[in-house]
Amino acid sequence: MDEAKQFYTALINRHIHDPERRLKVFDPNSVYLPTKKIGKNNPKEAEIEADNAARQDWNRTADMALVSGIEESKIIEIRNEHVYDEATRSVQKHGWLPGLFQGIIQKAKEILQVLIRETEIPPKPTLSVDMAEYRTMQKLMVKVQDEARAIKQLMHGELPKLEKQLAETTGLFRGKERKALQEKISGVQQEIDRRMDLLPGILKEDGYPDVQAFKRTYDDATALVEQYNRDLAAWERQVHGGQQPQQKPPEKESIRKKLRDMEAEAKRRNDARRQQTRPRSHDYDRGR
């Protein structure tokens, strides 16, 4: 079934010229929660829309966590423990109740937000090697991190300040002040949601499907560049030490070529794992 889904998704995408409208098979090993396609005349449309909204809220927060420097494994650990495990216990105790599941996602999101607030966004790495592709990726990383900092300022600076003012604005004759503060809070929250929704779009313009794909590529590219610098430094020490180099200096191999090789190897390992283990359900597709 997994191979058939991959095949038909690729077949459909061949006829979709707009990259943002192309379909994608949900990766159960990602940091995200899948959303469900509603379809026409679905009697549970409102229920599914509310469920999808909660899942997308988690996905936006996962994007923020990735850009803030939190490891994928930590995000997945929080998702598994506080969403999947809690949902399993809830179903066993109460049965499937969509409202409870949405509350579970909300609590997991709040745990991840605390981690984001406590994590310093890592500084832009330096690079002395002339690699245009990597410099472009660096600029993209700086761009999304700047946007993440602005969102964090709204989320953990402006919003709590307004909420504190609202809590302190009491009294019978201060209704107008309270209403004005509530409108400001609503406006800031809408701005946070809007900017978080736009975060993946910054990267899609350069061909990355989502924040996780870009972060993986960027981390792999950084590792390649650092290894290149080590190789070059070793060669220079050999030359300056008065010895003839045993080999030519390492060449500036294309980052994207190396990444394609790494992705092919990762796909081979994933295919081998899928043959050994039963795949998880793919009833859900992530809608970004």
Wavefront OBJ file of the C-alpha trace (Angstrom):
o trace
v 0.000 0.000 0.000
v 2.833 2.376 0.854
v 4.506 1.848 -2.529
v 1.178 2.277 -4.330
v 0.487 5.530 -2.492
v 3.928 6.870 -3.390
v 3.448 5.868 -7.034
v 0.008 7.436 -7.474
v 1.012 10.612 -5.633
v 3.952 11.035 -8.021
v 1.664 10.322 -10.976
v -0.839 12.979 -9.900
v 1.919 15.531 -9.239
v 3.167 15.168 -12.823
v 0.004 16.996 -13.915
v 0.171 19.757 -11.264
v 2.391 22.617 -12.415
v 2.115 24.757 -9.275
v 4.639 23.341 -6.723
v 2.577 24.580 -3.758
v -0.461 22.569 -4.905
v 1.367 19.273 -5.323
v 0.455 16.391 -3.044
v 2.813 14.829 -0.529
v 2.613 11.473 1.240
v 2.762 12.040 4.973
v 6.002 10.899 6.613
v 5.161 9.252 9.989
v 8.776 9.821 11.104
v 8.466 13.615 10.774
v 7.858 16.069 13.632
v 4.406 16.933 12.283
v 0.872 15.689 12.919
v -1.093 14.579 9.852
v -4.345 16.269 8.862
v -7.302 14.540 7.286
v -8.819 15.328 3.906
v -12.487 16.235 4.339
v -14.012 15.450 0.954
v -17.386 16.556 -0.370
v -20.621 16.308 1.626
v -18.884 14.883 4.678
v -21.296 14.978 7.668
v -18.314 15.328 10.026
v -16.857 18.318 8.167
v -16.993 20.693 11.155
v -15.467 18.080 13.483
v -12.627 17.324 11.036
v -11.948 21.031 10.436
v -11.581 21.628 14.198
v -9.340 18.567 14.503
v -7.203 19.712 11.549
v -6.904 23.225 13.010
v -5.485 21.775 16.250
v -3.032 19.604 14.291
v -1.915 22.532 12.121
v -1.396 24.585 15.278
v 1.019 21.896 16.510
v 2.726 21.795 13.085
v 3.323 25.564 13.137
v 4.785 25.276 16.636
v 7.024 22.397 15.455
v 8.313 24.680 12.678
v 9.148 27.327 15.279
v 10.937 24.712 17.405
v 13.056 23.530 14.471
v 14.085 27.065 13.523
v 14.835 27.817 17.191
v 17.431 25.037 17.243
v 15.487 22.278 19.039
v 16.458 18.795 17.845
v 13.961 16.792 15.774
v 14.288 13.876 18.220
v 13.159 16.097 21.133
v 10.131 17.413 19.208
v 9.167 13.863 18.190
v 9.608 12.707 21.807
v 7.201 15.407 23.034
v 4.717 14.605 20.260
v 4.808 10.855 20.935
v 4.590 11.153 24.721
v 2.134 14.024 25.057
v -0.032 13.500 21.950
v 0.022 9.875 20.785
v 0.447 8.224 24.202
v -2.041 10.585 25.901
v -4.540 10.043 23.072
v -4.221 6.268 23.433
v -4.914 6.466 27.167
v -7.830 8.835 26.575
v -9.443 6.532 23.983
v -9.059 3.534 26.300
v -10.720 5.459 29.131
v -13.337 7.625 27.399
v -13.585 6.399 23.802
v -12.881 8.657 20.813
v -13.874 12.213 21.768
v -12.585 14.867 19.322
v -12.763 17.633 21.915
v -10.500 15.743 24.294
v -7.995 15.050 21.519
v -7.823 18.732 20.623
v -7.140 19.505 24.289
v -4.337 16.930 24.309
v -2.704 18.625 21.311
v -3.063 22.027 23.006
v -1.256 20.802 26.146
v 1.528 19.229 24.060
v 1.891 22.482 22.105
v 2.223 24.445 25.359
v 5.008 22.093 26.522
v 6.839 22.650 23.230
v 6.338 26.418 23.496
v 7.999 26.424 26.935
v 10.995 24.668 25.383
v 11.077 27.221 22.543
v 11.002 30.086 25.046
v 13.925 28.595 26.977
v 16.018 27.840 23.882
v 18.297 30.445 22.374
v 18.167 30.553 18.571
v 21.640 29.510 17.435
v 23.778 32.162 15.728
v 24.484 32.071 12.010
v 27.489 29.800 11.318
v 30.526 31.299 9.594
v 31.933 29.961 6.338
v 35.285 30.713 4.708
v 34.787 28.466 1.667
v 33.345 30.031 -1.472
v 30.207 27.941 -1.986
v 27.337 29.892 -3.501
v 24.743 27.203 -2.700
v 25.643 27.129 0.968
v 25.714 30.919 1.241
v 22.183 30.990 -0.206
v 21.131 28.475 2.450
v 22.803 30.589 5.148
v 20.846 33.640 4.016
v 17.628 31.623 4.130
v 18.439 30.390 7.638
v 19.122 33.932 8.842
v 15.859 35.066 7.240
v 13.693 32.440 8.936
v 15.514 32.863 12.257
v 14.938 36.629 12.133
v 11.260 35.945 11.493
v 11.198 33.429 14.363
v 12.742 36.015 16.710
v 10.058 38.527 15.738
v 7.345 35.924 16.391
v 8.903 35.028 19.754
v 8.891 38.715 20.739
v 5.167 38.905 20.011
v 4.409 35.527 21.607
v 6.497 35.804 24.770
v 6.875 39.585 25.106
v 3.978 41.613 23.721
v 1.174 39.089 24.316
v 1.929 38.332 28.019
v 2.303 42.071 28.703
v -1.166 42.794 27.279
v -2.670 39.823 29.116
v -1.161 41.098 32.390
v -2.625 44.566 31.739
v -6.020 42.980 31.089
v -5.866 40.978 34.331
v -5.043 44.158 36.259
v -7.797 46.216 34.601
v -10.653 45.585 37.019
v -13.554 47.622 38.247
v -17.099 48.392 37.223
v -16.275 51.461 35.100
v -13.313 50.082 33.131
v -15.256 48.072 30.575
v -14.022 50.134 27.625
v -10.396 49.678 28.688
v -10.903 45.925 28.999
v -12.547 45.726 25.588
v -9.698 47.698 23.985
v -7.121 45.417 25.585
v -9.019 42.304 24.471
v -9.031 43.613 20.901
v -5.276 44.268 21.084
v -4.683 40.736 22.414
v -6.786 39.278 19.610
v -4.875 41.348 17.046
v -1.473 40.224 18.367
v -2.586 36.569 18.380
v -3.821 36.888 14.791
v -0.486 38.450 13.799
v 1.386 35.571 15.470
v -0.726 33.000 13.610
v -0.325 34.861 10.312
v 3.458 35.056 10.598
v 3.767 31.432 11.699
v 1.705 30.373 8.678
v 4.038 32.371 6.406
v 7.224 30.831 7.856
v 7.285 27.754 5.539
v 6.515 29.994 2.527
v 9.867 31.762 2.943
v 11.546 28.447 2.152
v 9.108 27.190 -0.489
v 10.239 29.995 -2.787
v 13.636 28.235 -2.926
v 12.178 24.761 -3.456
v 12.012 23.399 0.103
v 8.614 21.748 0.841
v 8.630 22.618 4.553
v 10.810 23.807 7.433
v 11.857 20.293 8.440
v 13.150 19.459 4.953
v 15.158 22.697 4.861
v 16.578 22.209 8.367
v 17.722 18.678 7.515
v 19.352 19.867 4.295
v 20.973 22.821 6.060
v 22.368 20.631 8.858
v 23.730 18.103 6.344
v 25.271 20.909 4.289
v 26.867 22.418 7.399
v 28.430 19.067 8.265
v 29.817 18.780 4.726
v 31.284 22.294 4.806
v 32.894 21.711 8.212
v 34.448 18.467 6.970
v 35.731 20.283 3.899
v 37.352 22.942 6.103
v 39.048 20.257 8.198
v 40.401 18.555 5.075
v 41.653 21.882 3.673
v 43.306 22.842 6.993
v 45.128 19.491 7.100
v 46.392 20.037 3.542
v 47.614 23.564 4.370
v 49.468 22.327 7.459
v 51.215 19.796 5.301
v 52.274 22.457 2.758
v 53.403 25.038 5.334
v 55.315 22.367 7.214
v 57.737 22.109 4.267
v 56.411 18.768 2.991
v 55.042 18.139 -0.447
v 51.344 17.316 -0.352
v 50.593 13.650 -0.870
v 47.483 14.484 -2.867
v 45.614 17.374 -4.415
v 43.679 19.636 -2.056
v 40.053 18.580 -1.561
v 37.824 19.960 -4.261
v 34.700 22.039 -3.687
v 32.284 19.240 -4.275
v 28.680 20.250 -4.920
v 26.655 20.259 -1.721
v 23.457 19.322 -3.541
v 25.167 16.338 -5.236
v 26.365 15.020 -1.890
v 22.921 15.579 -0.371
v 21.285 13.665 -3.228
v 23.639 10.759 -2.529
v 22.814 10.936 1.173
v 19.057 11.060 0.477
v 19.338 8.020 -1.835
v 21.129 6.089 0.913
v 18.520 7.161 3.485
v 15.708 6.038 1.138
v 17.414 2.674 0.715
v 17.591 2.222 4.502
v 13.942 3.302 4.942
v 12.811 0.815 2.263
v 14.712 -1.939 4.053
v 13.082 -1.015 7.381
v 9.606 -0.969 5.818
v 10.130 -4.507 4.545
v 11.057 -5.667 8.051
v 8.352 -3.835 9.986
v 4.655 -3.280 9.429
v 4.039 0.300 8.226
v 1.814 2.606 10.242
v -1.546 3.723 8.935
v -1.439 6.448 6.243
v -5.099 7.428 6.476
v -3.985 10.967 7.141
v -2.169 13.323 4.816
v -0.517 16.461 6.132
v -2.173 19.648 4.834
v 0.042 22.689 5.205
l 1 2 3 4 5 6 7 8 9 10 11 12 13 14 15 16 17 18 19 20 21 22 23 24 25 26 27 28 29 30 31 32 33 34 35 36 37 38 39 40 41 42 43 44 45 46 47 48 49 50 51 52 53 54 55 56 57 58 59 60 61 62 63 64 65 66 67 68 69 70 71 72 73 74 75 76 77 78 79 80 81 82 83 84 85 86 87 88 89 90 91 92 93 94 95 96 97 98 99 100 101 102 103 104 105 106 107 108 109 110 111 112 113 114 115 116 117 118 119 120 121 122 123 124 125 126 127 128 129 130 131 132 133 134 135 136 137 138 139 140 141 142 143 144 145 146 147 148 149 150 151 152 153 154 155 156 157 158 159 160 161 162 163 164 165 166 167 168 169 170 171 172 173 174 175 176 177 178 179 180 181 182 183 184 185 186 187 188 189 190 191 192 193 194 195 196 197 198 199 200 201 202 203 204 205 206 207 208 209 210 211 212 213 214 215 216 217 218 219 220 221 222 223 224 225 226 227 228 229 230 231 232 233 234 235 236 237 238 239 240 241 242 243 244 245 246 247 248 249 250 251 252 253 254 255 256 257 258 259 260 261 262 263 264 265 266 267 268 269 270 271 272 273 274 275 276 277 278 279 280 281 282 283 284 285 286 287 288
